[in-house]
Amino acid sequence: MQKSTIQPGRPSGTTTYESAAATAFGQAVRAARVAQGVAQDEFASRAGISRSHMGKIERGEHVPTLPLILKISVALGISAAELMAATERNLRAETDL
């Protein structure tokens, strides 16, 4: 029996994966976390998720769900809207290259 392959960042049941958006979101999260001087493992603990999952989010390998985005924004002490605005800026910067 052949093991099925799962593509990084693709939640079960989805048929598409937007790597640019996932990467832009991860960059926004990492920038906010680093600006606050918080280590990834401590931040992941604050957000209530595993450090390895947080690493995958920050690298753009996983697309977080809305509840997880809200947990991340609370752990960062910023609004989800601010986090999305930073994500949009990262996306624009990517397309302007």
C-alpha positions in Angstrom: 0.0 0.0 0.0 1.4 3.3 -1.0 1.5 6.2 1.5 -0.4 9.2 0.4 1.6 12.4 0.1 0.5 15.6 1.8 1.7 18.9 0.4 3.0 21.4 3.0 0.4 24.0 4.0 -2.5 22.2 2.6 -5.2 21.5 5.2 -7.2 18.4 4.6 -10.0 18.9 2.2 -8.5 21.9 0.3 -7.6 21.7 -3.3 -5.4 24.8 -3.6 -2.4 26.2 -1.8 -1.5 29.9 -2.1 2.2 29.8 -1.2 2.7 33.6 -1.7 0.0 34.4 0.8 1.2 31.8 3.3 4.8 33.1 3.0 3.6 36.8 3.4 1.6 35.9 6.5 4.5 34.0 8.0 6.9 37.0 7.3 4.4 39.3 9.1 4.1 37.0 12.1 7.9 36.6 12.3 8.6 40.3 12.0 6.1 41.2 14.7 7.5 38.5 17.0 11.1 39.5 16.5 10.3 43.1 16.9 9.0 42.2 20.4 12.1 40.2 21.2 10.2 37.0 21.8 11.6 33.6 21.1 9.6 31.3 18.8 9.1 28.6 21.4 7.8 31.1 24.0 5.6 32.8 21.4 4.1 29.4 20.3 3.4 28.7 23.9 1.6 32.0 24.3 -0.5 31.3 21.2 -1.3 27.7 22.4 0.3 25.9 19.5 3.4 23.7 19.1 6.7 25.3 18.3 7.1 23.2 15.2 3.7 24.3 13.9 4.6 27.9 14.5 7.8 27.4 12.6 5.9 26.0 9.6 3.5 29.0 9.7 6.4 31.4 9.9 8.1 29.7 6.9 4.9 29.7 4.9 4.6 25.9 4.9 1.2 25.9 6.6 -1.8 28.1 6.1 -3.4 28.9 9.4 -7.2 28.8 10.0 -9.1 31.9 11.1 -9.2 30.8 14.8 -5.4 30.2 14.7 -4.8 33.7 13.1 -6.9 35.2 16.0 -4.8 33.3 18.6 -1.6 34.5 16.9 -2.8 38.1 16.9 -3.7 37.9 20.6 -0.3 36.4 21.4 1.3 39.3 19.5 -0.8 41.8 21.2 -2.0 43.3 17.9 -5.3 43.1 16.0 -5.9 40.5 13.3 -6.5 43.5 11.0 -2.9 44.8 11.7 -1.5 41.4 11.0 -3.5 41.1 7.7 -2.3 44.7 6.7 1.3 43.6 7.2 0.6 40.4 5.2 -0.8 42.6 2.4 2.3 44.8 2.4 4.5 41.8 2.2 2.5 40.5 -0.8 2.7 43.9 -2.6 6.5 44.0 -1.9 6.8 40.5 -3.4 4.9 41.5 -6.6 6.9 44.8 -6.9 10.2 43.0 -7.3 
